[in-house]
Amino acid sequence: MLPLPTRRAVLAAGACLPILRFPEARAAAPADRVGAFTVTPLRDGLFPLEPSMIPGADSEAGRALLAQAGLPPSGPSPEPVNAFLIRRGAWHGLLDAGCGTVFGPGFDRVTAALAAEGLRPDQIETVWLTHLHADHAGGLLTGDGRARFAHAELVLQEREAAYWSDAGARSRAPSAMGLFFDTAQAVLAAYAGRVRRVSGTAELAPGVSFLPLPGHTPGHAGVLIEDGPERLLIWGDILHSRLLQVPHPDWTVIWDADPAEAIATRRRIFDRAASEGLAVTGMHLATRCRIERAGAGYELVSAAP
Ligand SMILES: [Zn+2]
């Protein structure tokens, strides 16, 4: 496994983002309708993804994809970090919470995005988590480590909470993952007494259910929103780079806890979404898409409502 980038390297890369060429770099997409649900992406910031974070990109095929996109071989490509607000009438829930202050300036915009939707953090009653990585759970904490959502119940997969609480798992993980373990444990401690652990395809609310997608982390899960014939899968971190991992689903990202399982899961959900014509979006995708088979890989096509 490659070393994780330091915060300084991330910020330095961010300073030279080729911003304007990429739809990912623009403002968050508008809200989607899924039957009676409104699903609003909340843009926390932009993450400069370097090809070295996806080792498969260090190849002729990877360099060709980067060149076609107008990127130098070392990238970076700007990738969004999203949370989502899911509403139906007066009911609402938050899915993930962005980075908070964990990765320094440039992120922590979820609270402002919620304010633009007329909501304060203390009005959020439920936060669902796709997984406990810091770019999804860091925003659950204020800069001084308190629970940002004073009245929210936190809902996540049992396996996810167990993994990040496991001293053995931490000792086996690369040392650079220490920040991720620290953040996950701080979140679980700050929300102690109001963490609900569920297993499998748990219903989170009528029409909203978890879909386990393990591999990136043991309890990584997407959320499927259904109302009648309309469906949207928010697939969490099934991919970090649409440019690289859609045509090459076997290319893992260095943060995968179990790369082989992450590949198998990505292939399985790509295949299902293609077969079912399922609309998808994610924490590191700019817009709602559909996925189609293309040669040995896949391609994303716009599924704007
Ligand atoms: Zn992520």
Residues whose N, C-alpha, C, O or C-beta is under 5 A from the ligand:
A	BS01	ZN	D135 D237
